[in-house]
Amino acid sequence: MALNFHQLHIFYTVAEKGSFSAAAQALHMTQPAVTMQVQSLEDYLGTKLLLRSTKRIELTDAGSVLIPYAKRSIDLIKDADAAMSRYASGLKGRLQLGASLTIGEYILPRLLGPFNKEHPDISIRMKVMNTTQIIDHIQNHQIDFGLVEAPVTHPELQTESVLSDELQLIVGRKHPLAGRGEVQLEEAIGYPLVLREEGSGTRQVMEDQLVLKSINPSDLDIVMELGSTGAVKSAVEAGVGMSFVSASSIKHELSLGLLETVRITDADFSRSFYSIYLKSALLPLPAVSFLNFLRGRDLNQWL
């Protein structure tokens, strides 16, 4: 009998989670089933892999040697899924994902249509949430993965850049900068700003760029903080102030002449959108196919 990948995956998850109960929850298995699979792997290899005498599971010497091989096998299966998903035309199943506000409202609805045409038998369920909620849903296995506007540092999550975007400075038609076309950053930030709430991915990207330019975000003249990009755009259109928003979110307003963009000549507000998912998880093939569909996608071509 050959080495069993399923058992390797279970063993790796137990070691990573530190307990059989946590691994069982992550793998959607019962704890006795997880224990039985690890024992079967130990019987096949003829050696103990885990020490169960303490509250937290510890690796034996043999277990420590096996861990990198288990990880490599999991990574290889993920790579194989990614490679083969490009050729899959008859996929069936459910795509369950979470998306932050800008991505969920302005980007994914236009990309899900073309994806659905390629894979009509995949049903799609998307939840629009903030990043904290997305992480919580992933950890509780309520969604397969999330798409967020800023990189996430979390010990259990894999973060990957999948799409490129750019923040643009927008002003109303009667704003002093309207018609200017371009301006330097120092002049631009002297005007009142309408921004998303603290903690939003869009605001974080903007503030990070200001810090790189030795500008303290607390020195900005922020006249209003709003909880959605739509509300921000409406406030800018009404002349409350200017703002930085995703280029993908203002196509409609620009075409109608409701807003104008002003290019910042001495700062780069390009950014990436990121996928996040559990490191220990093997994503369902519909999720792998959709992430492949997104990778390297030129948003300007689609939006």
C-alpha positions in Angstrom: 0.0 0.0 0.0 1.3 3.4 -1.0 1.6 6.4 1.4 -1.9 7.9 1.8 -2.1 11.6 0.9 -5.3 12.0 2.9 -3.6 10.7 6.0 -0.6 13.0 5.4 -2.9 16.0 5.1 -4.7 15.1 8.4 -1.3 14.5 10.2 0.0 17.9 8.9 -3.2 19.7 10.1 -3.0 18.1 13.6 0.6 19.2 13.9 -0.2 22.7 12.7 -3.3 23.1 14.9 -1.7 21.5 17.9 -4.6 19.3 18.8 -6.9 16.6 17.4 -10.0 18.6 18.2 -8.8 21.7 16.4 -7.8 19.7 13.4 -11.1 17.9 13.3 -12.9 21.2 13.3 -10.7 22.5 10.5 -11.1 19.3 8.4 -14.9 18.9 9.0 -14.2 15.5 10.6 -15.0 13.9 13.9 -12.1 13.8 16.4 -12.2 9.9 16.5 -11.9 9.9 12.7 -8.9 12.2 12.8 -7.2 10.1 15.5 -7.9 6.9 13.6 -6.3 8.3 10.4 -3.2 9.4 12.2 -2.9 6.0 13.9 -3.2 4.3 10.5 -0.4 6.5 9.1 1.7 5.6 12.1 1.0 1.9 11.7 1.9 2.1 8.0 5.2 3.9 8.8 6.0 1.7 11.8 6.7 4.6 14.1 5.0 7.2 16.3 4.6 10.7 14.8 2.9 12.5 17.6 3.3 12.6 21.4 -0.1 12.8 23.1 1.0 12.9 26.7 0.8 16.7 27.0 -2.1 19.1 26.6 -0.6 20.2 23.3 0.4 17.7 20.7 4.2 17.5 20.1 6.0 16.0 17.2 8.4 13.0 17.6 11.7 13.0 15.8 10.1 11.0 13.0 7.1 13.4 12.9 9.5 16.4 12.6 11.2 14.6 9.6 7.8 13.9 8.0 6.4 17.4 8.3 8.2 19.1 5.4 7.4 16.1 3.2 3.7 16.4 4.1 3.8 20.1 3.4 5.4 19.6 0.0 2.8 17.0 -0.9 0.0 19.4 0.1 1.6 22.2 -1.9 2.0 19.8 -4.9 -1.6 18.9 -4.8 -2.6 22.6 -4.7 -0.3 23.3 -7.7 -1.8 20.3 -9.6 -5.3 21.6 -8.9 -4.3 25.1 -10.1 -2.8 23.7 -13.3 -5.6 21.4 -14.1 -8.3 23.9 -13.3 -7.3 25.9 -16.4 -8.5 23.0 -18.6 -11.7 22.1 -16.7 -14.8 23.0 -18.6 -17.4 20.9 -16.9 -16.9 21.8 -13.3 -19.8 21.6 -10.9 -20.2 22.7 -7.3 -20.5 25.8 -5.2 -18.2 28.8 -5.1 -18.4 30.4 -1.6 -16.4 33.6 -1.0 -16.3 36.8 0.9 -15.3 40.2 -0.5 -14.6 43.6 1.0 -16.8 46.5 0.0 -15.1 47.9 -3.0 -14.3 44.5 -4.5 -17.8 43.1 -3.8 -19.7 46.1 -5.0 -17.8 47.3 -8.0 -15.4 44.6 -9.3 -16.6 41.1 -8.7 -20.2 41.5 -10.1 -18.6 42.3 -13.5 -16.1 39.5 -13.3 -18.5 36.8 -12.0 -20.5 37.0 -15.2 -17.7 36.0 -17.6 -16.6 33.3 -15.1 -20.2 31.9 -14.9 -20.3 31.7 -18.7 -17.2 29.5 -18.6 -18.5 27.4 -15.8 -22.4 27.6 -15.9 -22.7 24.6 -13.5 -20.9 26.3 -10.6 -23.3 28.2 -8.3 -21.9 31.3 -6.7 -22.5 32.7 -3.2 -20.7 35.9 -2.3 -20.9 37.8 1.0 -19.8 41.5 1.1 -18.1 42.1 4.5 -15.2 43.9 6.1 -11.9 42.2 6.3 -12.3 41.2 10.0 -15.6 39.5 9.2 -14.1 37.7 6.2 -11.3 36.3 8.3 -13.8 35.1 10.9 -15.9 33.4 8.2 -12.9 31.7 6.7 -11.7 30.4 10.1 -15.3 29.1 10.8 -15.4 27.4 7.4 -18.4 29.5 6.3 -16.6 30.5 3.1 -13.8 29.0 1.1 -11.7 32.2 0.7 -11.9 36.0 0.7 -10.9 38.9 -1.5 -9.6 42.0 0.4 -8.1 45.4 -0.4 -5.0 45.2 1.8 -2.6 42.3 2.7 -3.5 40.3 5.8 -0.9 39.1 8.3 -2.3 36.1 10.1 -0.6 32.9 11.1 -3.3 30.6 9.7 -4.0 32.4 6.5 -2.3 32.5 3.1 -2.3 35.9 1.4 -1.8 36.3 -2.3 -1.9 39.3 -4.7 -4.4 38.4 -7.4 -5.5 41.8 -9.0 -4.0 45.2 -9.6 -5.9 48.4 -8.9 -5.2 52.1 -8.4 -6.6 54.8 -6.1 -7.5 58.0 -7.8 -8.1 61.5 -6.4 -11.7 62.6 -7.2 -13.2 66.0 -7.0 -16.6 67.5 -7.7 -17.2 69.7 -10.8 -17.0 72.9 -8.8 -13.9 72.0 -6.7 -10.9 74.3 -7.0 -8.9 71.4 -8.5 -11.5 70.6 -11.1 -10.1 71.0 -14.6 -6.5 71.0 -13.3 -5.7 67.5 -14.7 -2.8 67.0 -12.4 -1.4 68.3 -9.1 1.4 67.6 -6.6 0.5 65.7 -3.4 1.4 68.5 -1.0 -1.0 70.9 -2.7 -3.8 68.3 -2.9 -3.8 67.3 0.7 -4.4 71.0 1.7 -8.0 70.6 0.7 -10.8 69.1 2.8 -11.2 65.3 2.5 -14.1 62.9 2.6 -12.7 59.4 3.5 -13.8 55.9 4.2 -13.8 54.9 7.9 -10.5 54.0 9.6 -9.5 50.4 9.0 -10.9 50.2 5.4 -8.5 48.9 2.9 -8.8 51.9 0.6 -8.0 54.3 3.4 -5.1 52.2 4.6 -3.5 52.2 1.2 -3.8 56.0 1.0 -2.4 56.6 4.4 0.5 54.2 3.8 1.5 56.3 0.7 1.3 59.5 2.7 3.6 58.1 5.3 6.1 57.1 2.6 6.0 60.8 1.6 6.7 61.9 5.2 3.1 63.2 5.6 1.3 62.4 8.9 -2.3 61.3 8.1 -3.5 62.9 11.4 -2.6 66.3 9.8 -5.2 65.9 7.1 -8.3 68.0 7.0 -10.9 65.2 7.2 -14.4 66.7 7.2 -16.3 63.5 6.9 -15.8 59.7 7.4 -18.3 57.4 5.7 -18.9 53.7 5.7 -19.2 53.0 1.9 -17.6 54.1 -1.3 -21.0 55.0 -2.7 -21.5 57.5 0.2 -18.0 58.9 -0.3 -18.7 59.5 -4.0 -22.0 61.2 -3.3 -20.4 63.5 -0.8 -17.6 64.5 -3.2 -20.2 65.1 -5.9 -22.1 67.4 -3.5 -18.9 69.4 -2.9 -18.3 68.3 0.7 -14.6 67.6 -0.1 -12.4 65.5 -2.3 -11.4 61.8 -1.8 -9.3 58.9 -2.9 -11.2 55.9 -4.3 -10.6 52.9 -6.4 -10.4 53.6 -10.1 -12.8 50.7 -10.7 -15.5 52.3 -8.7 -15.9 55.6 -10.6 -16.4 54.5 -14.2 -20.1 55.5 -14.2 -19.7 58.9 -12.5 -16.8 59.8 -14.9 -18.9 58.9 -17.9 -21.7 61.1 -16.7 -19.4 64.0 -15.8 -20.5 63.9 -12.2 -16.9 63.6 -10.9 -13.4 64.4 -12.2 -10.1 62.8 -11.4 -6.9 64.7 -10.7 -3.6 62.9 -11.2 -1.1 63.1 -8.4 2.3 63.6 -10.2 4.6 62.8 -7.3 3.0 59.8 -5.6 2.0 56.2 -6.6 -1.4 55.0 -5.4 -1.3 51.7 -7.2 -2.2 48.7 -5.1 -3.2 45.1 -5.2 -6.3 43.2 -4.2 -5.5 40.0 -2.2 -7.0 36.5 -1.8 -6.9 35.0 1.7 -7.6 31.4 2.7 -6.5 28.9 5.3 -3.0 27.6 4.8 -4.1 24.1 5.9 -7.1 24.0 3.5 -7.3 22.3 0.2 -9.5 24.7 -1.7 -12.4 23.2 -3.7 -11.8 23.1 -7.4 -14.4 25.8 -8.2 -12.5 28.2 -5.8 -9.1 27.2 -7.4 -10.6 27.9 -10.9 -11.9 31.3 -9.9 -8.6 32.4 -8.4 -6.9 31.3 -11.6 -9.4 33.3 -13.5 -8.6 36.4 -11.4 -4.8 36.2 -11.3 -3.1 38.8 -13.5 -6.5 40.1 -14.7 -6.3 43.6 -16.2 -9.3 45.3 -14.5 -9.4 48.1 -17.1 -10.1 45.5 -19.8 -13.2 44.3 -17.9 -14.4 47.3 -15.9 
